[in-house]
Amino acid sequence: MGENVTPVASDVTVQCVPAGSHLPEIPDHTSSPLHHLKGIACVLFAVLIWSGWVVMSRFGVKGVLSPYDITAIRFTTAGLLLLPMAWKRGLKIGPWGLKGGLLLSVLLGACYANIVIFGMKFAPVSHASTINTGTFLTLITLLGIHGLREHVPRLRLAGVACSLIGISLMLSVKGSDYSSSQWIGHLCFMTGATMWAGYVILTRTWKVDAIHATVVVCVFSMLTYTPLYLLFADGHIFSCPPQELALQIVYQGVLTSIVALFAFNVGVGILGAARAGAFVPLIPAFSTLLAFYFLDEVPSFVEVMGICTVSIGVFLATGAAGMLRGRKL
């Protein structure tokens, strides 16, 4: 969801960790209960921020901001803050160097954000988080089978089937507030999920460090997108109330792009990738609850069933269920 949290596969399982990161898959069993609680708190904090990104973006497009404005706010802020790290580590990624960094920024940078946020003009938060996450996990599992020749256990395949059922339920809903244009939002969410999956396949193949990937995506997006936005977009940033603009700057550019990723990395380092990844299926549910409270978006019974089904599917498809049971399934 623009959150840079992506599954990294081993031979038999997928753990949800930030894109391309090579963090410990085995938790620190010697840590104290307080240290363990710190890990849980860090992961939940990151998941809550990524869940709120959908709500904050939907809030923006319901007001005076356009998807182009929100994307510019996010990557200009994050790009400027991460510029010193880009200067130190460079913008080259993988065997393609600068071209590789540019490709990753297209797949999960400004282009991705614009597409997904544009979809939020036509469909509610519950659809955005559920369809995007469910489609992504389905694609990444199938691409792992056919592209990377991974062995996928039956439990993960069951998770894919579960996700597809949940997505179908969401697609079948025709909310009165969105009329016949809802399909545009659904198409945007699926397109974004496809781009996200392509990003993960590349970072996994190239064994890219999560922090470096985030730096490259944000800085490249700032360098390429911000000038185009200033030249051609009919921006509404300065028409936005100062309090709302400050909120978007902090949430989009600082919390979502930087703070959440670092918090999740800390959590994975304490809990291990599998246990940390087990919290990721909470994103659709958290997003829906936040939208209910802040945006007055009330999901129907079918939508609730779709959210629950996709969340279960994501939990199974990541392989977290098998890892938490202490054996490979």
The 8 nearest C-alpha neighbors of each residue, nearest first, counted from 0:
[[1, 2, 131, 132, 128, 3, 49, 53],
 [0, 2, 3, 112, 107, 111, 108, 195],
 [1, 3, 0, 4, 49, 255, 256, 260],
 [4, 2, 17, 1, 18, 5, 213, 260],
 [5, 3, 17, 2, 18, 16, 15, 6],
 [4, 6, 18, 17, 15, 16, 3, 199],
 [7, 5, 15, 14, 16, 13, 8, 18],
 [6, 8, 14, 13, 15, 19, 203, 16],
 [9, 7, 13, 12, 14, 6, 10, 11],
 [8, 10, 12, 11, 13, 7, 14, 149],
 [11, 9, 149, 12, 8, 150, 151, 13],
 [10, 12, 9, 150, 151, 152, 13, 149],
 [13, 11, 318, 9, 8, 10, 14, 317],
 [14, 12, 8, 317, 318, 7, 6, 9],
 [13, 15, 6, 273, 7, 317, 276, 272],
 [16, 14, 6, 276, 5, 7, 317, 13],
 [15, 17, 5, 6, 4, 14, 272, 276],
 [18, 16, 4, 5, 3, 209, 20, 19],
 [19, 17, 5, 209, 20, 4, 3, 16],
 [18, 20, 207, 202, 209, 208, 203, 206],
 [21, 19, 209, 208, 18, 17, 22, 207],
 [20, 22, 19, 208, 23, 209, 206, 207],
 [21, 23, 20, 268, 24, 267, 272, 264],
 [22, 24, 25, 271, 268, 272, 21, 26],
 [23, 25, 272, 271, 22, 26, 273, 267],
 [24, 26, 271, 23, 27, 272, 270, 273],
 [27, 25, 271, 270, 269, 28, 24, 23],
 [26, 28, 29, 269, 30, 270, 25, 271],
 [29, 27, 30, 26, 31, 25, 270, 269],
 [30, 28, 27, 31, 26, 32, 34, 35],
 [29, 31, 28, 27, 34, 35, 32, 269],
 [30, 32, 34, 33, 35, 29, 28, 36],
 [33, 31, 35, 34, 36, 30, 37, 29],
 [32, 34, 36, 31, 35, 37, 30, 38],
 [33, 35, 37, 31, 32, 36, 30, 38],
 [36, 34, 32, 38, 37, 33, 31, 39],
 [37, 35, 39, 33, 38, 34, 40, 32],
 [36, 38, 34, 40, 35, 39, 41, 33],
 [37, 39, 266, 35, 41, 36, 269, 40],
 [40, 38, 36, 42, 37, 41, 43, 266],
 [39, 41, 37, 43, 38, 42, 44, 36],
 [42, 40, 262, 44, 38, 266, 39, 43],
 [41, 43, 263, 266, 45, 39, 44, 40],
 [44, 42, 46, 40, 45, 41, 47, 39],
 [43, 45, 41, 47, 42, 46, 40, 48],
 [44, 46, 259, 48, 42, 47, 43, 263],
 [47, 45, 43, 49, 48, 44, 50, 42],
 [46, 48, 50, 44, 45, 49, 43, 51],
 [49, 47, 51, 45, 50, 46, 255, 44],
 [50, 48, 52, 46, 51, 47, 2, 255],
 [51, 49, 286, 47, 282, 48, 52, 285],
 [50, 52, 54, 48, 49, 53, 55, 286],
 [53, 51, 55, 49, 54, 50, 56, 48],
 [52, 54, 56, 51, 55, 50, 57, 124],
 [53, 55, 51, 57, 52, 56, 290, 58],
 [56, 54, 58, 52, 57, 53, 51, 59],
 [55, 57, 59, 53, 58, 54, 52, 116],
 [58, 56, 54, 60, 59, 55, 119, 53],
 [57, 59, 55, 61, 56, 60, 54, 62],
 [58, 60, 56, 62, 57, 64, 61, 55],
 [59, 61, 62, 64, 57, 65, 58, 120],
 [62, 60, 58, 59, 57, 63, 120, 64],
 [63, 61, 60, 59, 64, 58, 65, 239],
 [62, 64, 239, 235, 60, 65, 59, 61],
 [65, 63, 60, 59, 62, 235, 68, 236],
 [64, 66, 68, 67, 60, 69, 63, 235],
 [65, 67, 69, 68, 116, 113, 117, 70],
 [66, 68, 70, 65, 69, 71, 113, 228],
 [69, 67, 65, 71, 66, 70, 64, 234],
 [70, 68, 72, 66, 71, 67, 73, 65],
 [71, 69, 73, 67, 72, 68, 109, 66],
 [72, 70, 68, 69, 73, 74, 75, 225],
 [73, 71, 69, 70, 75, 74, 248, 76],
 [74, 72, 252, 251, 70, 71, 76, 75],
 [73, 75, 77, 221, 76, 78, 217, 71],
 [74, 76, 221, 78, 72, 77, 71, 73],
 [75, 77, 252, 74, 79, 78, 73, 72],
 [78, 76, 252, 74, 80, 79, 75, 81],
 [79, 77, 218, 217, 75, 81, 74, 221],
 [78, 80, 82, 76, 77, 81, 75, 218],
 [81, 79, 77, 78, 82, 76, 83, 253],
 [82, 80, 78, 84, 79, 83, 214, 77],
 [81, 83, 85, 79, 84, 80, 78, 86],
 [84, 82, 86, 85, 81, 87, 80, 79],
 [85, 83, 87, 86, 81, 82, 88, 214],
 [86, 84, 82, 89, 88, 87, 83, 214],
 [85, 87, 83, 84, 89, 88, 82, 90],
 [86, 88, 84, 85, 89, 83, 82, 90],
 [89, 87, 85, 86, 84, 90, 211, 91],
 [90, 88, 85, 86, 91, 87, 84, 215],
 [89, 91, 215, 97, 100, 85, 92, 88],
 [90, 92, 96, 97, 100, 89, 99, 93],
 [93, 91, 96, 100, 99, 97, 90, 95],
 [92, 94, 205, 95, 96, 99, 91, 207],
 [93, 95, 96, 92, 99, 205, 91, 98],
 [96, 94, 99, 98, 93, 97, 92, 91],
 [95, 97, 91, 92, 99, 98, 94, 93],
 [98, 96, 91, 100, 99, 90, 101, 95],
 [99, 97, 101, 95, 100, 96, 102, 91],
 [98, 100, 95, 102, 96, 97, 92, 101],
 [99, 101, 97, 92, 103, 98, 102, 91],
 [100, 102, 98, 104, 99, 103, 97, 105],
 [103, 101, 99, 105, 104, 100, 98, 106],
 [104, 102, 106, 100, 105, 101, 198, 107],
 [103, 105, 216, 108, 101, 102, 107, 106],
 [106, 104, 102, 103, 108, 110, 107, 101],
 [105, 107, 103, 194, 104, 198, 111, 108],
 [108, 106, 111, 104, 105, 195, 103, 1],
 [107, 109, 104, 105, 111, 110, 216, 220],
 [110, 108, 112, 111, 220, 70, 113, 224],
 [109, 111, 113, 112, 108, 105, 114, 106],
 [112, 110, 107, 114, 108, 109, 113, 191],
 [111, 113, 109, 115, 114, 110, 116, 70],
 [114, 112, 110, 116, 66, 111, 115, 117],
 [113, 115, 117, 111, 112, 116, 187, 110],
 [116, 114, 118, 112, 117, 188, 187, 113],
 [117, 115, 119, 118, 113, 66, 114, 112],
 [116, 118, 114, 119, 115, 66, 120, 113],
 [184, 119, 117, 187, 115, 116, 120, 121],
 [120, 118, 116, 122, 121, 117, 57, 184],
 [119, 121, 118, 117, 122, 60, 184, 61],
 [120, 122, 184, 181, 119, 118, 180, 177],
 [121, 123, 119, 184, 181, 120, 177, 126],
 [124, 122, 125, 126, 119, 127, 121, 296],
 [123, 125, 127, 126, 128, 54, 287, 53],
 [124, 126, 287, 123, 127, 128, 129, 283],
 [127, 125, 129, 124, 123, 130, 128, 122],
 [128, 126, 124, 125, 130, 129, 131, 188],
 [127, 129, 283, 131, 125, 126, 130, 132],
 [130, 128, 283, 126, 132, 131, 127, 133],
 [129, 131, 133, 132, 126, 166, 127, 134],
 [130, 132, 188, 192, 128, 134, 129, 133],
 [131, 133, 135, 129, 134, 130, 128, 136],
 [134, 132, 130, 162, 136, 135, 131, 309],
 [135, 133, 137, 131, 136, 132, 130, 192],
 [134, 136, 192, 132, 138, 133, 137, 196],
 [137, 135, 139, 133, 138, 134, 140, 132],
 [138, 136, 134, 159, 140, 135, 139, 133],
 [139, 137, 141, 135, 140, 136, 142, 134],
 [138, 140, 142, 136, 196, 141, 137, 143],
 [139, 141, 143, 137, 138, 142, 136, 144],
 [142, 140, 144, 138, 143, 139, 137, 145],
 [143, 141, 139, 146, 145, 144, 140, 138],
 [142, 144, 147, 140, 141, 146, 149, 145],
 [145, 143, 149, 148, 141, 142, 146, 147],
 [144, 146, 142, 148, 143, 147, 141, 149],
 [145, 147, 142, 143, 148, 144, 141, 149],
 [146, 148, 143, 149, 144, 145, 142, 200],
 [149, 147, 144, 145, 146, 143, 150, 142],
 [150, 148, 144, 143, 147, 151, 10, 11],
 [149, 151, 11, 152, 144, 10, 148, 143],
 [150, 152, 149, 11, 155, 153, 144, 156],
 [153, 151, 154, 155, 328, 150, 156, 11],
 [154, 152, 156, 155, 157, 151, 328, 158],
 [153, 155, 157, 156, 152, 315, 158, 328],
 [156, 154, 316, 158, 157, 315, 153, 152],
 [157, 155, 153, 159, 158, 154, 160, 316],
 [158, 156, 154, 160, 155, 159, 153, 161],
 [157, 159, 312, 316, 315, 155, 161, 156],
 [160, 158, 156, 162, 137, 161, 157, 316],
 [159, 161, 157, 163, 158, 162, 164, 156],
 [162, 160, 312, 158, 164, 159, 163, 308],
 [161, 163, 309, 312, 159, 165, 133, 164],
 [164, 162, 166, 160, 165, 161, 167, 159],
 [163, 165, 167, 161, 162, 166, 160, 168],
 [164, 166, 305, 309, 308, 162, 168, 167],
 [167, 165, 163, 169, 168, 164, 130, 162],
 [168, 166, 170, 164, 165, 169, 163, 171],
 [167, 169, 165, 171, 305, 166, 170, 164],
 [168, 170, 166, 171, 167, 172, 305, 302],
 [171, 169, 167, 168, 172, 166, 185, 182],
 [170, 172, 168, 169, 167, 173, 166, 301],
 [173, 171, 169, 170, 174, 168, 302, 301],
 [174, 172, 175, 171, 178, 181, 177, 179],
 [175, 173, 176, 177, 172, 178, 181, 122],
 [174, 176, 178, 177, 173, 179, 172, 181],
 [177, 175, 174, 178, 173, 122, 121, 123],
 [176, 178, 175, 181, 174, 121, 180, 122],
 [179, 177, 175, 180, 176, 174, 181, 173],
 [178, 180, 181, 177, 182, 173, 183, 174],
 [181, 179, 182, 178, 183, 121, 177, 184],
 [180, 182, 121, 122, 183, 184, 177, 179],
 [181, 183, 185, 184, 180, 186, 179, 121],
 [184, 182, 186, 181, 185, 180, 187, 118],
 [118, 183, 185, 121, 187, 122, 182, 181],
 [184, 186, 182, 188, 187, 183, 189, 181],
 [185, 187, 183, 189, 184, 188, 190, 182],
 [186, 188, 190, 184, 118, 185, 189, 115],
 [189, 187, 131, 191, 185, 115, 190, 186],
 [190, 188, 192, 186, 191, 187, 131, 193],
 [191, 189, 187, 193, 192, 188, 186, 194],
 [190, 192, 188, 194, 189, 193, 111, 115],
 [191, 193, 135, 195, 189, 131, 190, 194],
 [194, 192, 196, 190, 191, 195, 189, 197],
 [193, 195, 197, 106, 191, 196, 192, 198],
 [196, 194, 192, 198, 193, 197, 107, 191],
 [197, 195, 199, 193, 198, 194, 139, 135],
 [198, 196, 194, 200, 199, 195, 193, 201],
 [197, 199, 195, 201, 196, 200, 106, 103],
 [198, 200, 196, 202, 201, 197, 203, 18],
 [199, 201, 203, 197, 198, 202, 204, 196],
 [202, 200, 204, 198, 203, 199, 205, 197],
 [203, 201, 19, 207, 205, 199, 204, 206],
 [202, 204, 206, 200, 201, 19, 205, 199],
 [205, 203, 201, 202, 206, 200, 207, 199],
 [204, 206, 202, 93, 207, 203, 201, 94],
 [207, 205, 203, 204, 202, 19, 208, 20],
 [206, 208, 19, 202, 205, 209, 212, 20],
 [209, 207, 20, 19, 211, 210, 212, 21],
 [210, 208, 20, 19, 18, 212, 211, 17],
 [209, 211, 213, 212, 208, 214, 20, 260],
 [212, 210, 214, 208, 213, 209, 215, 207],
 [211, 213, 209, 215, 210, 214, 208, 216],
 [214, 212, 210, 216, 211, 215, 217, 209],
 [215, 213, 211, 217, 212, 216, 81, 218],
 [214, 216, 212, 218, 90, 213, 217, 219],
 [217, 215, 104, 213, 219, 214, 108, 218],
 [218, 216, 78, 220, 214, 74, 215, 219],
 [217, 219, 78, 221, 215, 220, 216, 214],
 [218, 220, 222, 216, 221, 217, 215, 223],
 [221, 219, 217, 223, 224, 218, 222, 109],
 [220, 222, 75, 218, 225, 74, 219, 78],
 [223, 221, 219, 220, 224, 218, 225, 226],
 [224, 222, 220, 221, 225, 219, 226, 227],
 [223, 225, 227, 220, 221, 226, 222, 228],
 [224, 226, 228, 221, 227, 71, 223, 229],
 [227, 225, 229, 228, 224, 230, 223, 222],
 [228, 226, 230, 224, 225, 229, 231, 223],
 [227, 229, 232, 225, 226, 230, 231, 224],
 [228, 230, 226, 227, 231, 232, 225, 234],
 [231, 229, 227, 228, 226, 232, 225, 233],
 [230, 232, 228, 227, 229, 233, 226, 234],
 [233, 231, 228, 234, 229, 230, 67, 227],
 [232, 234, 231, 235, 228, 229, 230, 67],
 [233, 235, 232, 236, 68, 67, 65, 228],
 [234, 236, 238, 237, 64, 239, 63, 68],
 [237, 235, 239, 238, 234, 68, 64, 244],
 [236, 238, 239, 235, 234, 240, 241, 244],
 [239, 237, 235, 236, 240, 63, 64, 234],
 [238, 240, 237, 236, 244, 63, 241, 235],
 [241, 239, 243, 242, 244, 238, 237, 245],
 [242, 240, 244, 243, 245, 239, 237, 246],
 [243, 241, 245, 244, 240, 246, 239, 247],
 [244, 242, 246, 240, 245, 241, 247, 239],
 [243, 245, 241, 247, 246, 242, 239, 248],
 [246, 244, 248, 242, 243, 247, 241, 249],
 [247, 245, 243, 249, 244, 248, 250, 242],
 [246, 248, 244, 250, 245, 251, 249, 243],
 [249, 247, 245, 252, 246, 251, 250, 72],
 [250, 248, 253, 246, 247, 252, 251, 245],
 [249, 251, 254, 247, 248, 253, 252, 246],
 [252, 250, 73, 255, 247, 248, 249, 253],
 [251, 253, 73, 77, 76, 248, 256, 249],
 [252, 254, 249, 257, 256, 250, 255, 251],
 [253, 255, 258, 250, 257, 259, 256, 251],
 [256, 254, 251, 259, 253, 257, 250, 48],
 [255, 257, 252, 253, 254, 77, 258, 251],
 [256, 258, 253, 260, 254, 259, 255, 261],
 [257, 259, 254, 261, 260, 262, 253, 255],
 [260, 258, 45, 262, 261, 255, 257, 254],
 [261, 259, 263, 262, 257, 258, 264, 45],
 [260, 262, 264, 258, 263, 259, 265, 257],
 [263, 261, 259, 41, 265, 264, 260, 45],
 [262, 264, 266, 42, 260, 265, 261, 45],
 [265, 263, 261, 267, 266, 262, 268, 260],
 [264, 266, 268, 262, 263, 267, 261, 269],
 [267, 265, 38, 263, 42, 41, 269, 268],
 [266, 268, 271, 264, 272, 270, 269, 275],
 [267, 269, 265, 266, 271, 23, 270, 264],
 [270, 268, 266, 38, 267, 26, 27, 271],
 [271, 269, 26, 267, 274, 266, 38, 268],
 [270, 272, 26, 24, 25, 267, 23, 273],
 [271, 273, 24, 267, 275, 274, 14, 276],
 [274, 272, 276, 319, 14, 275, 271, 322],
 [275, 273, 277, 276, 272, 271, 270, 323],
 [274, 276, 272, 277, 273, 267, 278, 270],
 [275, 277, 15, 273, 278, 279, 274, 14],
 [276, 278, 274, 275, 319, 279, 314, 273],
 [277, 279, 276, 280, 281, 275, 43, 42],
 [278, 280, 281, 276, 277, 282, 46, 15],
 [281, 279, 310, 282, 278, 314, 313, 277],
 [280, 282, 279, 284, 278, 283, 285, 310],
 [281, 283, 50, 285, 280, 284, 279, 286],
 [284, 282, 128, 286, 129, 285, 281, 287],
 [285, 283, 287, 281, 286, 282, 288, 306],
 [286, 284, 282, 288, 287, 283, 50, 281],
 [287, 285, 50, 283, 289, 284, 288, 282],
 [286, 288, 125, 290, 284, 285, 289, 291],
 [289, 287, 291, 285, 290, 286, 284, 292],
 [288, 290, 292, 286, 291, 287, 293, 285],
 [291, 289, 294, 287, 293, 288, 292, 296],
 [290, 292, 296, 295, 288, 289, 297, 294],
 [291, 293, 289, 290, 295, 294, 288, 296],
 [292, 294, 290, 291, 295, 289, 54, 296],
 [293, 295, 290, 296, 291, 292, 58, 289],
 [296, 294, 291, 292, 293, 297, 290, 289],
 [297, 295, 291, 294, 290, 298, 123, 292],
 [296, 298, 291, 295, 299, 290, 287, 294],
 [299, 297, 302, 303, 296, 300, 125, 287],
 [298, 300, 302, 301, 303, 297, 172, 174],
 [299, 301, 303, 302, 304, 298, 305, 297],
 [302, 300, 304, 299, 303, 305, 168, 172],
 [301, 303, 305, 299, 304, 300, 298, 169],
 [304, 302, 306, 300, 305, 301, 307, 299],
 [303, 305, 301, 307, 302, 306, 308, 300],
 [306, 304, 165, 302, 308, 168, 303, 307],
 [305, 307, 303, 309, 304, 308, 129, 310],
 [308, 306, 310, 304, 305, 309, 303, 311],
 [309, 307, 165, 305, 311, 310, 306, 161],
 [308, 310, 162, 165, 312, 306, 311, 307],
 [311, 309, 280, 307, 313, 312, 308, 306],
 [312, 310, 314, 308, 309, 313, 307, 315],
 [311, 313, 158, 161, 162, 309, 315, 310],
 [312, 314, 316, 310, 315, 311, 280, 309],
 [313, 315, 311, 312, 317, 280, 316, 319],
 [316, 314, 158, 312, 155, 313, 318, 317],
 [317, 315, 155, 158, 313, 318, 314, 159],
 [316, 318, 13, 319, 315, 14, 314, 313],
 [317, 319, 12, 13, 316, 320, 315, 321],
 [318, 320, 273, 322, 317, 277, 321, 323],
 [321, 319, 323, 318, 322, 315, 324, 314],
 [322, 320, 324, 328, 323, 327, 319, 318],
 [321, 323, 325, 319, 324, 320, 326, 273],
 [324, 322, 325, 320, 321, 319, 274, 273],
 [325, 323, 321, 322, 326, 320, 327, 319],
 [324, 326, 322, 323, 321, 327, 320, 328],
 [327, 325, 322, 324, 321, 328, 323, 320],
 [326, 328, 321, 322, 325, 11, 12, 324],
 [327, 321, 152, 326, 154, 153, 318, 322]]
